[in-house]
């Protein structure tokens, strides 16, 4: 299900990312949708080309999913790339987003995995609330309106008429 990210959801996601970055002693953390768009980030994000990083990470996850299927696995939910100086931990969170953690030797893979697992439950809670909000707005419950709910067919016709 697609949904709109409102400011309060972005703030909630960023709070979890900030806490994860600090608890895992990571350089930077990014939350990316499966289409390769950055949703939120924390840490030394200006050190990286975040647009390329998000796109390539989503491509990496897609390629790895295909590899998993080729060998009969449903998915590989965690990816780890070890470099000389920096390391990357990639995981799927809440079955709808990709969490990218960039860390160096000031941290460890074990610590990152532990903290990612804890953050994952918080992301699941946030995404569940977002999905419930989107579902209630589609059904007209709760008074939550989408940004496009006020646009009528007449408005669209008037916009494109000569």
Beta strands, then each sheet from edge to edge (+ up, - down):
strand 1: 28-33
strand 2: 38-43
strand 3: 78-82
strand 4: 86-93
strand 5: 97-104
sheet 1: 2+ 1- 5+ 4- 3+
end
